[in-house]
């Protein structure tokens, strides 16, 4: 019998060619476990404000993704942005990003096979009305993971739960960020002004 997938979430990934190594200069990090910083909150969660070139490049890729796949009639901006630095034995707790529509992760550093991958929980599996095993891999039951790679950009819906397993290398840095529409989004009585 032929199996087809009538509904799906859209993610995007691309190894970008631009040099965003300026991000390696950043020394303000958010903890992978709590996603909280000991530094000033505004600086810790708006790191791209200090790296305008990188911010614009990432926004350009996002805008191209939106233009190619959706009919949003609005401009976008990066809201929050932070760098997570995981030491050996640390992990990113399961979380999602409320109050945003799209999120991204950019792997700007160098990585090894011991670098923990980014994991996404399958939202379909959580809505199934009965218990279904996960031993057979398919789009209704399987989670996905993304292995860190230098200059890899990942874009995904902000409401998808994501996390990492325990990191096995000395440290693993990544940039995370969220997108929001500038001004407003929607039509007629469903318009939201931001």
Secondary structure per residue as TSV (DSSP state, phi and psi in degrees):
chain	resnum	aa	ss	phi	psi
A	1	X	-	360.0	138.8
A	2	X	-	-79.3	132.0
A	3	X	-	-104.5	135.2
A	4	X	-	-134.0	160.4
A	5	X	-	-116.0	95.4
A	6	X	-	-73.0	-24.8
A	7	X	-	-131.0	143.8
A	8	X	-	-160.0	153.6
A	9	X	-	-84.6	147.1
A	10	X	-	-102.1	126.9
A	11	X	-	-117.6	164.7
A	12	X	E	-138.9	147.9
A	13	X	E	-143.5	148.4
A	14	X	E	-160.8	135.2
A	15	X	E	-85.5	114.8
A	16	X	-	-87.4	156.5
A	17	X	-	-98.3	-18.2
A	18	X	S	-68.4	152.2
A	19	X	-	-90.3	105.9
A	20	X	-	-109.4	31.3
A	21	X	G	-65.5	-12.1
A	22	X	G	-57.6	-25.4
A	23	X	G	-65.0	-22.5
A	24	X	G	-67.9	-16.6
A	25	X	G	-74.6	-22.4
A	26	X	-	-65.0	132.9
A	27	X	-	-117.4	8.9
A	28	X	-	-104.0	118.4
A	29	X	-	-124.0	153.6
A	30	X	B	-102.5	141.3
A	31	X	-	-68.6	136.7
A	32	X	T	-67.7	-30.4
A	33	X	T	-78.5	-48.5
A	34	X	T	-99.9	-12.7
A	35	X	-	53.5	37.2
A	36	X	-	-126.2	156.1
A	37	X	-	-121.7	150.7
A	38	X	S	-85.1	-15.5
A	39	X	S	-80.3	175.0
A	40	X	-	-53.2	127.8
A	41	X	H	-57.2	-43.7
A	42	X	H	-61.0	-47.3
A	43	X	H	-65.1	-40.9
A	44	X	H	-66.3	-30.1
A	45	X	T	-111.5	16.7
A	46	X	B	-141.7	43.0
A	47	X	G	-62.5	-30.0
A	48	X	G	-68.6	-15.8
A	49	X	G	-62.1	-23.4
A	50	X	G	-94.0	-2.3
A	51	X	-	-133.9	69.4
A	52	X	H	-60.6	-35.9
A	53	X	H	-62.9	-50.5
A	54	X	H	-62.3	-41.8
A	55	X	H	-58.3	-45.4
A	56	X	H	-67.4	-39.9
A	57	X	H	-61.9	-47.4
A	58	X	H	-63.9	-39.3
A	59	X	H	-65.3	-37.3
A	60	X	H	-62.0	-43.5
A	61	X	H	-64.4	-41.4
A	62	X	H	-63.0	-46.4
A	63	X	H	-60.6	-38.5
A	64	X	H	-63.9	-41.4
A	65	X	H	-61.0	-46.9
A	66	X	H	-63.3	-45.6
A	67	X	H	-62.0	-39.1
A	68	X	H	-73.6	-24.7
A	69	X	H	-120.8	-14.9
A	70	X	-	-140.0	168.7
A	71	X	-	-113.9	44.8
A	72	X	-	-75.3	129.1
A	73	X	-	-107.9	70.0
A	74	X	S	-159.9	165.0
A	75	X	E	-90.6	155.8
A	76	X	E	-121.7	157.5
A	77	X	E	-144.5	159.5
A	78	X	E	-85.7	123.9
A	79	X	E	-82.6	-86.5
A	80	X	E	-97.6	153.0
A	81	X	E	-153.6	138.0
A	82	X	E	-153.2	157.3
A	83	X	E	-108.5	126.4
A	84	X	E	-98.2	131.4
A	85	X	E	-120.8	106.5
A	86	X	E	-96.5	123.1
A	87	X	E	-81.0	171.1
A	88	X	T	-59.9	132.3
A	89	X	T	91.9	-9.1
A	90	X	-	-94.8	166.9
A	91	X	-	-149.8	168.3
A	92	X	-	-97.3	123.8
A	93	X	-	-67.8	155.4
A	94	X	S	-63.4	129.9
A	95	X	B	-160.3	171.1
A	96	X	-	-139.6	177.2
A	97	X	-	-119.8	91.5
A	98	X	T	-69.6	157.8
A	99	X	T	73.3	9.0
A	100	X	-	-130.6	160.8
A	101	X	S	-100.8	-38.5
A	102	X	E	-132.3	149.4
A	103	X	E	-132.4	164.7
A	104	X	E	-147.3	157.5
A	105	X	E	-131.9	136.0
A	106	X	E	-126.0	125.3
A	107	X	E	-94.9	95.7
A	108	X	-	-94.1	-8.3
A	109	X	S	-100.8	-167.3
A	110	X	-	-102.1	146.2
A	111	X	-	-133.9	158.1
A	112	X	-	-124.0	172.5
A	113	X	T	-61.3	-16.1
A	114	X	T	-85.7	-4.7
A	115	X	S	-70.9	127.5
A	116	X	-	-68.8	136.5
A	117	X	-	-77.1	160.4
A	118	X	E	-82.9	127.8
A	119	X	E	-111.9	141.6
A	120	X	E	-121.0	127.2
A	121	X	-	-78.2	138.9
A	122	X	-	-74.6	114.7
A	123	X	H	-70.9	-22.7
A	124	X	H	-67.1	-43.0
A	125	X	H	-58.4	-36.0
A	126	X	H	-67.8	-20.1
A	127	X	H	-100.6	-2.1
A	128	X	-	-63.1	137.2
A	129	X	S	-78.0	-6.3
A	130	X	S	-145.5	164.6
A	131	X	-	-72.0	128.4
A	132	X	-	-131.7	131.1
A	133	X	-	-64.6	159.9
A	134	X	S	-110.7	16.1
A	135	X	S	-74.7	-26.1
A	136	X	S	-98.8	123.5
A	137	X	-	-81.7	123.1
A	138	X	-	-156.3	174.8
A	139	X	T	-71.9	-10.5
A	140	X	T	-89.9	-25.0
A	141	X	T	-115.3	-22.6
A	142	X	-	-89.9	137.4
A	143	X	-	-80.1	170.4
A	144	X	E	-127.1	156.5
A	145	X	E	-134.6	150.0
A	146	X	E	-120.8	121.6
A	147	X	-	-81.8	129.1
A	148	X	-	-58.2	138.7
A	149	X	-	-147.0	140.6
A	150	X	T	-54.9	128.0
A	151	X	T	69.5	20.2
A	152	X	E	-83.8	128.4
A	153	X	E	-109.9	130.0
A	154	X	E	-119.7	131.6
A	155	X	E	-120.8	138.1
A	156	X	E	-156.2	158.7
A	157	X	E	-62.7	135.0
A	158	X	T	-62.9	-23.4
A	159	X	T	-86.9	3.3
A	160	X	S	-84.0	124.9
A	161	X	-	-65.9	133.2
A	162	X	E	-143.2	160.9
A	163	X	E	-170.2	-178.0
A	164	X	E	-135.1	158.5
A	165	X	-	-80.4	-175.9
A	166	X	-	-67.4	131.3
A	167	X	-	-73.0	136.5
A	168	X	-	-109.6	3.9
A	169	X	S	-113.5	174.5
A	170	X	S	-56.3	-49.3
A	171	X	E	-159.2	153.2
A	172	X	E	-135.5	113.7
A	173	X	E	-105.0	142.6
A	174	X	E	-151.6	153.5
A	175	X	E	-102.2	129.4
A	176	X	E	-116.5	150.0
A	177	X	E	-159.5	158.9
A	178	X	E	-126.1	146.3
A	179	X	E	-110.7	143.9
A	180	X	E	-140.0	151.3
A	181	X	E	-72.0	143.2
A	182	X	E	-87.0	134.0
A	183	X	S	83.0	-79.5
A	184	X	E	-162.6	168.0
A	185	X	E	-148.7	146.3
A	186	X	S	112.3	-171.5
A	187	X	-	-137.8	146.6
A	188	X	G	46.7	-124.0
A	189	X	G	-77.3	-1.9
A	190	X	G	-106.7	21.2
A	191	X	-	-80.9	132.7
A	192	X	E	-113.6	121.1
A	193	X	E	-98.9	129.4
A	194	X	-	-108.2	360.0
